[in-house]
Amino acid sequence: MDTFDIAIVGGGPAGLSAALVLGRARRRVVVIDAGTPRNAPAAHMQGFLSRDGTPPGELIHAAREEVARYGVELVDDRVEDVSDGFTLRLASGRTVQAAHVLLATGATDELPAIEGARERWGRDFLHCPYCHGWEVRDQAIGVIGSVEHAHLLRQWSDDVILFPHTTPVPDAGGLEVVEGTIERLVVQDDRLRGVQLSDGRIVARDALFIRPAVRAHADGPATALGCDLLESGLVRVDPEGRTSVPGVWAAGNATNPRAQVITAAGEGSAVAIAINTALVANPPVPA
Ligand SMILES: Cc1cc2nc3c(=O)[nH]c(=O)nc-3n(C[C@H](O)[C@H](O)[C@H](O)COP(=O)(O)OP(=O)(O)OC[C@H]3O[C@@H](n4cnc5c(N)ncnc54)[C@H](O)[C@@H]3O)c2cc1C
């Protein structure tokens, strides 16, 4: 069995940033990544200083090259199970041993059951105005469900309609509200043109926003390890990124759904320093 100081589960911005710091700290590091980053549907990654507009895959490619220079082992696989100690069992059947585990497994957005929602996600069906607001500025915007989100979107466009969809019609504080359940997204020439309500009405819109529920990938390692989870399945951590299980840490969207790419990378870097400090205090027993 291969033995490492740290096994990082998840090779997105959080996991790879931690790997860079730990590799440079001369730790034996493995990153196991299933290759399903949260922002995969988006063509561009916005708001990352010096990399604004870079395709998300390009950032990951560059990051993997950087960490590999420091001897970090990159494994394209899925961690299926982790047991005490820690032994990680991968989907391929390989097992890996590590003194510390960092969960950087990210999260998934739960989309509503609206026809076309999945196909347009990250394109013109969006969640984060800080990621995509600039790109749809001054356009006809719809917001599903959240009055607060609709008011926020007014920062980018004066033409914002709130669709309560399946939620009670709220006091929208001056916003235009269109009642009715949205049945499908109307798409033409590979662009969102509007939404169709269940009574057949079509309301023209260029972009649609929602604040989706975010679920961590908690079905895997965090649950197996018995880490305390929040109701949403996100991993509960202390300010340094420690979970409730000694030796297990978490960073990025696995614990903080609001973390953008630069924030997730920053959290990965900070938790890596905390892990290295813990390893200096309690060095791993050589295999
Ligand atoms: C549509 C969309 C567009 C976005 N656009 C932007 C933007 O423009 N700018 C911005 O800053 N942010 C954007 N974001 C947010 C961005 O996706 C997150 O900030 C970022 O992905 C968080 O990084 P992470 O490392 O925590 O998780 P992720 O990037 O999701 O990486 C987690 C990795 O862990 C892997 N994994 C999970 N479970 C396992 C397992 N059991 N074994 C092995 N590997 C596992 C996954 O396959 C994945 O590769 C966007 C999000 C969405 C949904």
The ligand as an SDF file (V2000), in Angstrom:
LIG
                    3D

 53 58  0  0  0  0  0  0  0  0999 V2000
  -21.9710   27.2390  -13.0350 C   0  0  0  0  0  0  0  0  0  0  0  0
  -20.9400   27.7770  -12.0630 C   0  0  0  0  0  0  0  0  0  0  0  0
  -20.1000   28.7900  -12.4670 C   0  0  0  0  0  0  0  0  0  0  0  0
  -19.1570   29.2840  -11.5780 C   0  0  0  0  0  0  0  0  0  0  0  0
  -18.3630   30.3160  -11.9900 N   0  0  0  0  0  0  0  0  0  0  0  0
  -17.4570   30.8220  -11.1410 C   0  0  0  0  0  0  0  0  0  0  0  0
  -16.6460   31.9440  -11.5450 C   0  0  0  0  0  0  0  0  0  0  0  0
  -16.7810   32.4700  -12.6660 O   0  0  0  0  0  0  0  0  0  0  0  0
  -15.7220   32.4000  -10.6610 N   0  0  0  0  0  0  0  0  0  0  0  0
  -15.5800   31.8550   -9.4020 C   0  0  0  0  0  0  0  0  0  0  0  0
  -14.7230   32.3040   -8.6580 O   0  0  0  0  0  0  0  0  0  0  0  0
  -16.3460   30.8040   -9.0030 N   0  0  0  0  0  0  0  0  0  0  0  0
  -17.2620   30.2780   -9.8460 C   0  0  0  0  0  0  0  0  0  0  0  0
  -18.0310   29.2290   -9.4360 N   0  0  0  0  0  0  0  0  0  0  0  0
  -17.7840   28.6260   -8.1010 C   0  0  0  0  0  0  0  0  0  0  0  0
  -16.6780   27.5520   -8.2160 C   0  0  0  0  0  0  0  0  0  0  0  0
  -17.1870   26.4500   -8.9240 O   0  0  0  0  0  0  0  0  0  0  0  0
  -16.2020   27.1280   -6.8360 C   0  0  0  0  0  0  0  0  0  0  0  0
  -15.7260   28.2550   -6.1300 O   0  0  0  0  0  0  0  0  0  0  0  0
  -15.0470   26.1260   -6.8810 C   0  0  0  0  0  0  0  0  0  0  0  0
  -15.3590   25.0560   -7.7420 O   0  0  0  0  0  0  0  0  0  0  0  0
  -14.7360   25.5890   -5.4750 C   0  0  0  0  0  0  0  0  0  0  0  0
  -13.5790   24.7990   -5.5350 O   0  0  0  0  0  0  0  0  0  0  0  0
  -13.4280   23.4400   -4.6650 P   0  0  0  0  0  0  0  0  0  0  0  0
  -12.0220   23.0200   -4.8580 O   0  0  0  0  0  0  0  0  0  0  0  0
  -13.9340   23.6490   -3.2990 O   0  0  0  0  0  0  0  0  0  0  0  0
  -14.4380   22.3830   -5.3520 O   0  0  0  0  0  0  0  0  0  0  0  0
  -14.5150   21.8160   -6.8400 P   0  0  0  0  0  0  0  0  0  0  0  0
  -13.9300   22.7680   -7.8170 O   0  0  0  0  0  0  0  0  0  0  0  0
  -15.9350   21.4020   -7.0580 O   0  0  0  0  0  0  0  0  0  0  0  0
  -13.5730   20.5350   -6.8080 O   0  0  0  0  0  0  0  0  0  0  0  0
  -13.9020   19.3990   -6.0390 C   0  0  0  0  0  0  0  0  0  0  0  0
  -13.2950   18.1830   -6.7000 C   0  0  0  0  0  0  0  0  0  0  0  0
  -13.4240   17.0700   -5.7900 O   0  0  0  0  0  0  0  0  0  0  0  0
  -13.7300   15.9180   -6.5440 C   0  0  0  0  0  0  0  0  0  0  0  0
  -14.3530   14.9130   -5.6750 N   0  0  0  0  0  0  0  0  0  0  0  0
  -15.5550   14.9480   -5.0170 C   0  0  0  0  0  0  0  0  0  0  0  0
  -15.7560   13.8190   -4.3200 N   0  0  0  0  0  0  0  0  0  0  0  0
  -14.6540   13.0340   -4.5390 C   0  0  0  0  0  0  0  0  0  0  0  0
  -14.2670   11.7370   -4.1000 C   0  0  0  0  0  0  0  0  0  0  0  0
  -15.0290   11.0130   -3.2810 N   0  0  0  0  0  0  0  0  0  0  0  0
  -13.0870   11.2380   -4.5300 N   0  0  0  0  0  0  0  0  0  0  0  0
  -12.2680   11.9620   -5.3590 C   0  0  0  0  0  0  0  0  0  0  0  0
  -12.5860   13.2100   -5.8020 N   0  0  0  0  0  0  0  0  0  0  0  0
  -13.7680   13.7280   -5.3930 C   0  0  0  0  0  0  0  0  0  0  0  0
  -14.6620   16.4210   -7.6310 C   0  0  0  0  0  0  0  0  0  0  0  0
  -14.6980   15.5020   -8.7090 O   0  0  0  0  0  0  0  0  0  0  0  0
  -14.0020   17.7710   -7.9960 C   0  0  0  0  0  0  0  0  0  0  0  0
  -13.0670   17.6260   -9.0490 O   0  0  0  0  0  0  0  0  0  0  0  0
  -19.0270   28.7370  -10.2860 C   0  0  0  0  0  0  0  0  0  0  0  0
  -19.8820   27.7010   -9.8800 C   0  0  0  0  0  0  0  0  0  0  0  0
  -20.8420   27.2330  -10.7610 C   0  0  0  0  0  0  0  0  0  0  0  0
  -21.7790   26.1510  -10.3150 C   0  0  0  0  0  0  0  0  0  0  0  0
  1  2  1  0
  2  3  1  0
  2 52  2  0
  3  4  2  0
  4  5  1  0
  4 50  1  0
  5  6  2  0
  6  7  1  0
  6 13  1  0
  7  8  2  0
  7  9  1  0
  9 10  1  0
 10 11  2  0
 10 12  1  0
 12 13  2  0
 13 14  1  0
 14 15  1  0
 14 50  1  0
 15 16  1  0
 16 17  1  0
 16 18  1  0
 18 19  1  0
 18 20  1  0
 20 21  1  0
 20 22  1  0
 22 23  1  0
 23 24  1  0
 24 25  2  0
 24 26  1  0
 24 27  1  0
 27 28  1  0
 28 29  2  0
 28 30  1  0
 28 31  1  0
 31 32  1  0
 32 33  1  0
 33 34  1  0
 33 48  1  0
 34 35  1  0
 35 36  1  0
 35 46  1  0
 36 37  1  0
 36 45  1  0
 37 38  2  0
 38 39  1  0
 39 40  1  0
 39 45  2  0
 40 41  1  0
 40 42  2  0
 42 43  1  0
 43 44  2  0
 44 45  1  0
 46 47  1  0
 46 48  1  0
 48 49  1  0
 50 51  2  0
 51 52  1  0
 52 53  1  0
M  END
$$$$
